[in-house]
Amino acid sequence: MTFDQQLTAALKTLAERVSPHPAPAGTAKPYVTYQRITGNRHTTLNSGAGAPRATFQVDVWGDSKSAVRPLADTIIEALPGLLRVGDINDNPDDYEDDTKLHRASFDVVIWR
C-alpha cells in the first residue's frame, strides 16, 4: 500500500470527504485534502537503508474556523493510533479571501 493510500484510508475513518489537493469542485464542506511535500529513505551508519517515510500537508477546509479547527485537532489526535507517524507539526490557520474558505493545516510524517 502506498503512503497516499495509507493516509487516505486513515483520514476516511475520521472525515467524510477526503481527497488529494485540490478537492473536486463542489465538494461539500468541511472537507480534507492532502499533498505529499517530502519523502525520504532513512539511513543509518550500521545497517544502511532503513524505513521509508513521507511528509504530507493535511488541510481541513470549511466555511468557518469553528468548522475546521476541531476536525483538524481530532485528526491530529487520532493519526498516531491509525498510522506509524513521526512528527506532527501545526501550520498557521488561514482564511483564503478568493475562495472564502477557512483552513486548518498541519504536516505529518508517515513511516512505513
Buried (B, 14 or more C-beta within 10 A) or exposed (E): EEBBEBBBEBBEEBBEBBBBBEBEEEBEBBBBBBEBEEEEEEEEEEEEEBEEBBBBBBBBBBEEBEBBBEBBBEBBEBBEEBBEBEEBEEBEBBEEEEEEBBBBBBBBBBBB
